[in-house]
């Protein structure tokens, strides 16, 4: 670490009063640090925020606009991941040369354990969850934090020497990392996503790659060999690179061959686990398994522990999650498939002809490659949300005609039920964020599951 907790500056500005901001406030209270909370919502119920923080101490709030005078005594700004750096408040902070940290950075400075961190466009949550289950099976003193809906600042002070922290890290969180230095990190893949925020693919790539920027020769970086960006990036790294591949045999690293995950090391090829031993489906999930195996193995966890925990692991909720079989039709919830690359992996994992429900909030994605994967696999595409017309236009351009529109998830599920026959699959894999129609991808997935389970058997 660059410096210890005792050396940290005293006056903090927390930007954003959501889950991350509240956790950061709770942590700073425990450390007896001074802070102010800013939120852009001028009608924010500050009493509710204080109740969530769990304090009766006086806390200062700034709402809507912030002045130069408000920033005069601020030493550090802790920004929530949902707040873009080009908002007026963040521009004002940056102009004053105030250090900007994510709550991940703040938490990391107090973490006493070994940090294992995962990023990538797709597969983060499954890989992080499996990495956590393996690590916890080896060491009870393991924390699970980050973009997986558990703020790091909420648990960092519980870390202990000899323990582990497994962190899912998003591009939004990586934008404001300073000293964050995981002992083992993984970049699973980099495909277009969040371009509405990051403005260009080049910016997005560089932000993702920054997870390894502070690593040295004693650390490890796990990379997908089949991602050309990452293969080239490996040449820039100071840390030891560990590749995984689902397409070819590697001399060193992890690869998938003949239904087996194999570890190649020092001239040996060791079978880690076989396809029929795990509960996950789809090639992409074996990439996730290989990533988790690599992360934990190079963190010092024995292979027998890795094998046993991987055998027990089940799919993450909302990620190609089997929901029910109704009249011979299998229904799958992939609400976490919020970009086209994730949605491609989901449709490729379906075992039979599929009725697909897709659409949602517009992240300025290109739908061409995704639609090309639907030919011969998707018998009907049901479009919902803000992007429905844009996706329909892309379908017309690609010559994919079996699509219809639905005004709600209820209507979409009803159409899917009528269109699917016994032996088919119905898949919710939106290729878009949930905002607009739903509060979150979790709410979207839960509504889909409730509707499916209420269908007649």
C-alpha positions as CSV (number, residue, x, y, z in Angstrom):
1,X,0.0,0.0,0.0
2,X,1.1,3.6,-0.7
3,X,0.4,4.8,2.8
4,X,-1.3,3.7,6.0
5,X,-4.8,4.5,7.3
6,X,-3.3,6.8,10.0
7,X,-1.8,9.0,7.3
8,X,-5.0,9.6,5.4
9,X,-6.3,13.1,5.1
10,X,-9.1,14.2,7.3
11,X,-11.9,16.0,5.4
12,X,-13.8,13.9,2.9
13,X,-16.5,14.7,0.4
14,X,-18.7,11.7,-0.4
15,X,-20.4,12.2,-3.8
16,X,-23.6,10.1,-4.1
17,X,-25.9,9.0,-1.3
18,X,-26.7,5.6,-2.6
19,X,-25.4,2.2,-1.4
20,X,-21.7,3.0,-2.0
21,X,-21.9,6.4,-0.5
22,X,-23.7,5.2,2.6
23,X,-21.1,2.4,3.1
24,X,-18.3,4.9,2.7
25,X,-19.9,7.2,5.3
26,X,-20.3,4.3,7.7
27,X,-16.6,3.4,7.3
28,X,-15.5,7.0,7.8
29,X,-17.6,7.3,11.0
30,X,-15.9,4.2,12.4
31,X,-12.6,5.8,11.7
32,X,-13.6,9.2,13.2
33,X,-13.1,11.0,10.0
34,X,-14.9,14.2,9.0
35,X,-17.1,14.1,5.9
36,X,-19.8,15.9,4.0
37,X,-22.3,14.1,1.7
38,X,-23.2,15.5,-1.7
39,X,-26.1,14.3,-3.8
40,X,-27.5,15.8,-7.0
41,X,-31.1,15.2,-5.8
42,X,-32.3,18.5,-4.3
43,X,-35.3,16.6,-2.7
44,X,-33.1,13.9,-1.1
45,X,-34.6,12.7,2.2
46,X,-31.5,13.2,4.4
47,X,-33.2,11.7,7.4
48,X,-33.6,8.4,5.5
49,X,-30.0,8.5,4.5
50,X,-28.9,9.1,8.1
51,X,-31.1,6.2,9.2
52,X,-29.4,3.9,6.7
53,X,-26.0,5.1,7.8
54,X,-27.1,4.4,11.4
55,X,-25.9,7.5,13.1
56,X,-27.3,10.2,15.4
57,X,-24.3,12.3,14.9
58,X,-24.7,15.5,12.9
59,X,-23.8,15.0,9.2
60,X,-23.6,17.8,6.7
61,X,-25.3,17.5,3.3
62,X,-25.0,19.5,0.1
63,X,-27.7,19.0,-2.4
64,X,-28.2,19.8,-6.1
65,X,-25.3,22.3,-6.6
66,X,-21.9,22.7,-5.0
67,X,-19.9,25.9,-4.7
68,X,-16.2,26.6,-4.7
69,X,-16.5,27.6,-1.0
70,X,-18.0,24.1,-0.2
71,X,-14.8,22.5,-1.6
72,X,-12.3,24.8,0.2
73,X,-11.6,22.4,3.1
74,X,-12.0,19.1,1.2
75,X,-9.0,16.9,1.2
76,X,-10.4,13.8,-0.7
77,X,-13.5,13.2,-2.8
78,X,-14.9,9.7,-2.6
79,X,-17.2,9.2,-5.6
80,X,-19.9,6.6,-6.1
81,X,-19.5,4.5,-9.2
82,X,-22.8,5.7,-10.6
83,X,-21.6,9.3,-10.8
84,X,-19.8,10.1,-14.1
85,X,-16.6,12.2,-13.9
86,X,-18.0,14.8,-16.3
87,X,-20.9,15.9,-14.1
88,X,-20.7,19.5,-12.8
89,X,-19.8,18.5,-9.3
90,X,-17.0,16.2,-10.4
91,X,-15.6,18.8,-12.8
92,X,-15.5,21.3,-9.9
93,X,-13.7,18.8,-7.7
94,X,-11.2,17.9,-10.4
95,X,-10.6,21.6,-11.2
96,X,-9.6,22.2,-7.6
97,X,-7.1,19.3,-7.8
98,X,-8.8,17.4,-5.1
99,X,-7.8,13.7,-5.2
100,X,-10.7,11.6,-6.4
101,X,-11.1,8.1,-5.1
102,X,-13.7,5.4,-5.6
103,X,-15.0,3.8,-2.5
104,X,-13.0,0.8,-3.6
105,X,-9.8,2.8,-3.3
106,X,-10.8,4.0,0.2
107,X,-11.6,0.5,1.4
108,X,-8.4,-1.0,-0.1
109,X,-6.2,1.4,2.0
110,X,-7.5,-0.4,5.1
111,X,-7.6,-4.0,3.8
112,X,-5.2,-6.2,5.8
113,X,-5.8,-9.3,3.6
114,X,-4.7,-10.6,0.2
115,X,-6.8,-9.0,-2.6
116,X,-8.1,-11.0,-5.6
117,X,-9.8,-8.8,-8.1
118,X,-11.9,-9.6,-11.3
119,X,-13.0,-7.3,-14.1
120,X,-14.1,-7.7,-17.7
121,X,-17.1,-6.9,-19.8
122,X,-18.8,-10.3,-19.2
123,X,-18.5,-13.1,-16.7
124,X,-17.4,-11.0,-13.8
125,X,-20.1,-12.0,-11.4
126,X,-19.9,-15.8,-12.0
127,X,-16.1,-15.8,-11.9
128,X,-16.1,-13.6,-8.7
129,X,-18.7,-15.8,-7.0
130,X,-16.8,-19.0,-7.9
131,X,-13.5,-17.5,-6.8
132,X,-15.1,-16.5,-3.5
133,X,-16.5,-20.0,-2.9
134,X,-13.2,-21.6,-3.6
135,X,-11.3,-19.1,-1.5
136,X,-13.7,-19.4,1.4
137,X,-13.5,-23.2,1.4
138,X,-9.7,-22.7,1.9
139,X,-9.9,-19.7,4.3
140,X,-13.0,-18.7,6.4
141,X,-11.6,-15.2,6.7
142,X,-12.6,-14.3,3.1
143,X,-14.6,-11.2,2.1
144,X,-16.8,-10.8,-1.0
145,X,-17.1,-7.2,-2.2
146,X,-17.4,-4.7,-5.0
147,X,-19.6,-4.5,-8.1
148,X,-21.4,-7.7,-6.8
149,X,-23.7,-5.4,-4.8
150,X,-21.6,-5.5,-1.6
151,X,-19.7,-2.2,-1.0
152,X,-16.0,-2.8,-0.2
153,X,-16.1,0.0,2.5
154,X,-18.8,-2.0,4.3
155,X,-16.4,-4.8,5.0
156,X,-12.9,-3.6,4.7
157,X,-12.4,-2.9,8.4
158,X,-13.3,-6.6,9.1
159,X,-10.3,-7.8,7.0
160,X,-7.5,-9.6,8.8
161,X,-3.9,-10.6,8.1
162,X,-3.9,-14.0,6.4
163,X,-7.4,-13.5,5.0
164,X,-8.6,-12.8,1.5
165,X,-10.8,-10.2,-0.2
166,X,-12.4,-11.3,-3.5
167,X,-13.6,-8.2,-5.4
168,X,-15.6,-7.7,-8.6
169,X,-14.5,-4.4,-10.1
170,X,-16.4,-2.5,-12.8
171,X,-15.1,0.0,-15.2
172,X,-16.9,2.8,-13.3
173,X,-14.9,1.8,-10.2
174,X,-11.6,1.5,-12.0
175,X,-11.8,5.1,-13.3
176,X,-10.8,6.4,-9.9
177,X,-8.3,3.9,-8.6
178,X,-5.0,5.3,-7.3
179,X,-3.0,2.7,-5.3
180,X,-5.3,-0.3,-5.7
181,X,-3.0,-3.3,-6.1
182,X,-4.5,-6.8,-6.1
183,X,-2.1,-9.7,-5.6
184,X,-4.0,-11.6,-8.4
185,X,-6.3,-9.9,-10.8
186,X,-8.1,-11.1,-13.9
187,X,-9.4,-9.4,-17.0
188,X,-11.9,-11.8,-18.5
189,X,-12.6,-10.1,-21.8
190,X,-13.1,-6.6,-23.3
191,X,-16.0,-6.0,-25.7
192,X,-18.0,-2.8,-26.3
193,X,-20.1,-1.7,-23.3
194,X,-20.9,1.5,-21.4
195,X,-19.8,3.6,-24.3
196,X,-22.4,6.2,-23.4
197,X,-20.2,6.9,-20.3
198,X,-16.7,6.1,-21.5
199,X,-17.2,7.9,-24.9
200,X,-14.8,5.6,-26.9
201,X,-13.8,2.0,-27.0
202,X,-10.2,3.0,-26.5
203,X,-11.0,4.7,-23.2
204,X,-13.0,1.7,-22.1
205,X,-10.1,-0.7,-22.9
206,X,-7.6,1.5,-21.0
207,X,-9.9,1.7,-18.0
208,X,-10.3,-2.1,-17.8
209,X,-6.5,-2.7,-18.2
210,X,-5.8,-0.3,-15.3
211,X,-6.7,-3.0,-12.8
212,X,-3.1,-4.3,-13.2
213,X,-1.3,-0.9,-13.4
214,X,0.1,-1.1,-9.8
215,X,1.1,-4.7,-9.9
216,X,4.7,-5.9,-9.8
217,X,6.7,-9.0,-10.5
218,X,5.4,-10.7,-7.3
219,X,1.8,-10.4,-8.5
220,X,-0.3,-12.3,-11.2
221,X,-2.6,-11.2,-13.9
222,X,-5.0,-13.7,-15.5
223,X,-5.9,-13.0,-19.1
224,X,-8.1,-14.5,-21.8
225,X,-5.7,-15.6,-24.6
226,X,-8.5,-15.5,-27.1
227,X,-9.0,-11.7,-26.6
228,X,-6.5,-10.0,-28.9
229,X,-6.6,-6.8,-26.9
230,X,-5.6,-8.7,-23.7
231,X,-3.0,-10.9,-25.6
232,X,-1.2,-7.8,-26.7
233,X,-1.7,-6.1,-23.3
234,X,0.2,-9.0,-21.7
235,X,3.5,-7.6,-23.1
236,X,3.1,-4.4,-21.2
237,X,2.7,-6.0,-17.7
238,X,5.2,-6.1,-14.9
239,X,3.2,-8.9,-13.2
240,X,3.4,-12.6,-14.1
241,X,0.8,-13.3,-16.8
242,X,-1.4,-16.4,-16.7
243,X,-3.5,-17.1,-19.8
244,X,-6.6,-19.2,-20.2
245,X,-8.1,-20.4,-23.4
246,X,-11.3,-22.2,-24.5
247,X,-10.0,-22.6,-28.1
248,X,-6.5,-24.0,-28.0
249,X,-4.0,-25.9,-25.9
250,X,-1.5,-23.8,-24.1
251,X,2.1,-24.6,-23.0
252,X,1.5,-22.7,-19.7
253,X,-1.8,-21.7,-18.2
254,X,-5.4,-23.1,-18.3
255,X,-7.2,-24.5,-21.3
256,X,-10.3,-26.5,-22.1
257,X,-10.0,-29.6,-24.2
258,X,-12.1,-32.8,-24.6
259,X,-14.5,-31.7,-21.9
260,X,-11.7,-31.0,-19.3
261,X,-10.2,-28.0,-17.7
262,X,-6.5,-28.5,-17.8
263,X,-3.7,-26.7,-16.0
264,X,-0.4,-26.6,-17.9
265,X,2.6,-25.8,-15.7
266,X,6.3,-26.7,-15.9
267,X,5.7,-29.2,-18.7
268,X,2.9,-31.0,-16.9
269,X,-0.8,-31.1,-17.9
270,X,-3.1,-31.6,-14.9
271,X,-6.8,-32.3,-15.3
272,X,-8.5,-29.9,-12.8
273,X,-12.1,-30.8,-13.4
274,X,-14.3,-32.4,-16.1
275,X,-17.3,-31.0,-17.8
276,X,-19.7,-33.6,-16.4
277,X,-18.6,-32.7,-12.8
278,X,-19.9,-29.1,-12.8
279,X,-23.4,-27.5,-12.8
280,X,-22.7,-24.7,-15.3
281,X,-23.6,-24.8,-19.1
282,X,-22.0,-23.1,-22.1
283,X,-18.4,-22.5,-23.3
284,X,-18.4,-19.1,-21.6
285,X,-18.9,-20.7,-18.2
286,X,-15.8,-22.8,-18.7
287,X,-13.9,-19.6,-19.4
288,X,-15.2,-18.4,-16.1
289,X,-14.2,-21.6,-14.4
290,X,-10.7,-21.5,-15.8
291,X,-10.4,-17.9,-14.6
292,X,-11.4,-18.7,-11.1
293,X,-9.1,-21.8,-11.0
294,X,-6.2,-19.6,-12.2
295,X,-6.9,-16.8,-9.7
296,X,-7.2,-19.2,-6.7
297,X,-4.4,-21.5,-7.7
298,X,-1.9,-18.7,-8.1
299,X,-3.1,-17.2,-4.9
300,X,-1.8,-20.4,-3.2
301,X,-5.0,-22.5,-2.9
302,X,-4.5,-26.3,-3.4
303,X,-6.1,-28.0,-6.4
304,X,-8.1,-30.4,-4.3
305,X,-9.9,-27.5,-2.6
306,X,-10.4,-25.8,-5.9
307,X,-11.9,-29.0,-7.4
308,X,-14.3,-29.7,-4.6
309,X,-15.6,-26.1,-4.4
310,X,-16.1,-25.9,-8.2
311,X,-18.1,-29.2,-8.2
312,X,-20.5,-27.7,-5.7
313,X,-20.9,-24.3,-7.4
314,X,-24.3,-23.5,-9.0
315,X,-25.2,-20.7,-11.5
316,X,-25.4,-17.2,-10.3
317,X,-28.9,-15.7,-10.1
318,X,-30.0,-13.8,-13.2
319,X,-27.1,-15.3,-15.3
320,X,-28.5,-18.0,-17.6
321,X,-30.5,-19.2,-14.6
322,X,-32.8,-22.1,-15.2
323,X,-36.2,-21.0,-13.9
324,X,-38.8,-23.6,-14.7
325,X,-40.1,-26.1,-17.3
326,X,-43.7,-25.4,-18.4
327,X,-45.5,-27.7,-20.8
328,X,-42.1,-29.1,-22.0
329,X,-40.6,-25.6,-22.5
330,X,-37.5,-24.6,-20.5
331,X,-37.4,-21.0,-19.3
332,X,-34.0,-19.3,-18.5
333,X,-33.4,-15.9,-16.8
334,X,-30.4,-14.1,-18.1
335,X,-31.4,-10.6,-17.0
336,X,-27.8,-9.9,-16.1
337,X,-27.0,-10.1,-19.8
338,X,-26.9,-6.3,-20.2
339,X,-24.8,-6.1,-23.3
340,X,-24.6,-7.8,-26.7
341,X,-21.6,-10.0,-25.9
342,X,-23.3,-11.5,-22.8
343,X,-26.4,-12.0,-24.8
344,X,-24.5,-13.9,-27.6
345,X,-23.0,-16.2,-24.9
346,X,-26.5,-16.8,-23.5
347,X,-28.1,-17.7,-26.9
348,X,-25.2,-19.9,-27.8
349,X,-25.7,-21.8,-24.5
350,X,-29.3,-22.7,-25.3
351,X,-29.8,-26.4,-26.1
352,X,-32.6,-26.0,-28.6
353,X,-34.7,-23.5,-30.6
354,X,-35.3,-20.4,-28.5
355,X,-37.9,-17.7,-28.1
356,X,-35.8,-14.7,-26.9
357,X,-37.0,-11.6,-24.9
358,X,-34.6,-8.7,-25.3
359,X,-34.4,-4.9,-25.2
360,X,-34.2,-2.2,-22.6
361,X,-32.2,1.0,-21.9
362,X,-30.0,2.3,-24.7
363,X,-26.3,2.2,-24.0
364,X,-25.4,3.1,-27.6
365,X,-24.6,-0.5,-28.5
366,X,-24.2,-2.0,-31.9
367,X,-26.6,-4.9,-32.3
368,X,-25.3,-6.3,-35.6
369,X,-23.0,-9.1,-34.4
370,X,-25.6,-10.2,-31.8
371,X,-28.4,-10.4,-34.3
372,X,-26.2,-12.5,-36.7
373,X,-26.0,-15.1,-33.9
374,X,-29.8,-15.4,-33.8
375,X,-30.1,-17.0,-37.2
376,X,-31.0,-20.7,-36.8
377,X,-31.2,-20.4,-33.0
378,X,-33.9,-17.9,-32.3
379,X,-37.3,-18.7,-33.6
380,X,-38.8,-15.5,-32.4
381,X,-37.4,-12.3,-30.9
382,X,-39.7,-10.3,-28.6
383,X,-38.6,-6.7,-28.2
384,X,-39.3,-4.5,-25.1
385,X,-38.1,-1.2,-23.8
386,X,-36.4,1.9,-25.2
387,X,-34.2,0.1,-27.7
388,X,-37.0,-2.0,-29.3
389,X,-37.2,0.1,-32.4
390,X,-33.4,0.4,-32.8
391,X,-33.0,-3.4,-32.5
392,X,-35.9,-3.9,-35.0
393,X,-34.1,-1.7,-37.5
394,X,-30.9,-3.7,-37.0
395,X,-32.9,-6.9,-37.6
396,X,-34.3,-5.5,-40.8
397,X,-30.8,-4.6,-42.0
398,X,-29.5,-8.1,-41.1
399,X,-32.4,-9.9,-42.7
400,X,-33.7,-11.3,-39.5
401,X,-37.5,-11.0,-39.7
402,X,-39.1,-13.1,-36.8
403,X,-39.6,-10.3,-34.3
404,X,-42.5,-8.7,-32.5
405,X,-43.0,-5.9,-29.9
406,X,-44.3,-6.1,-26.4
407,X,-45.2,-3.3,-24.1
408,X,-44.4,-5.0,-20.8
409,X,-42.7,-8.1,-19.4
410,X,-46.1,-9.6,-18.8
411,X,-47.0,-9.3,-22.5
412,X,-43.6,-10.6,-23.5
413,X,-43.9,-13.8,-21.4
414,X,-47.4,-14.3,-22.7
415,X,-46.3,-14.1,-26.3
416,X,-43.3,-16.4,-25.5
417,X,-45.6,-19.0,-24.0
418,X,-47.9,-19.0,-27.0
419,X,-44.9,-19.2,-29.5
420,X,-42.8,-21.9,-27.9
421,X,-43.5,-25.6,-28.3
422,X,-42.4,-28.5,-26.2
423,X,-38.7,-28.9,-26.4
424,X,-38.0,-25.2,-27.0
425,X,-36.4,-22.7,-24.7
426,X,-37.6,-19.3,-23.7
427,X,-34.7,-17.0,-22.7
428,X,-34.7,-13.5,-21.2
429,X,-31.4,-12.1,-22.3
430,X,-31.9,-8.4,-22.9
431,X,-28.5,-7.3,-24.4
432,X,-29.5,-3.9,-22.7
433,X,-29.5,-2.4,-19.3
434,X,-32.8,-2.5,-17.3
435,X,-33.3,1.2,-16.6
436,X,-36.5,2.8,-17.8
437,X,-38.8,-0.2,-17.4
438,X,-37.2,-1.5,-14.3
439,X,-35.1,-0.3,-11.3
440,X,-32.4,-2.9,-11.8
441,X,-31.6,-6.1,-13.7
442,X,-32.5,-8.0,-10.5
443,X,-36.0,-6.6,-10.5
444,X,-36.4,-7.3,-14.2
445,X,-35.2,-10.9,-13.7
446,X,-37.4,-11.5,-10.6
447,X,-40.5,-10.2,-12.5
448,X,-39.7,-12.6,-15.4
449,X,-39.3,-15.5,-13.0
450,X,-42.5,-14.8,-11.1
451,X,-44.4,-14.6,-14.4
452,X,-42.9,-17.9,-15.6
453,X,-43.6,-19.7,-12.4
454,X,-47.3,-18.6,-12.5
455,X,-47.8,-20.2,-16.0
456,X,-49.8,-23.4,-16.2
457,X,-47.8,-26.6,-16.1
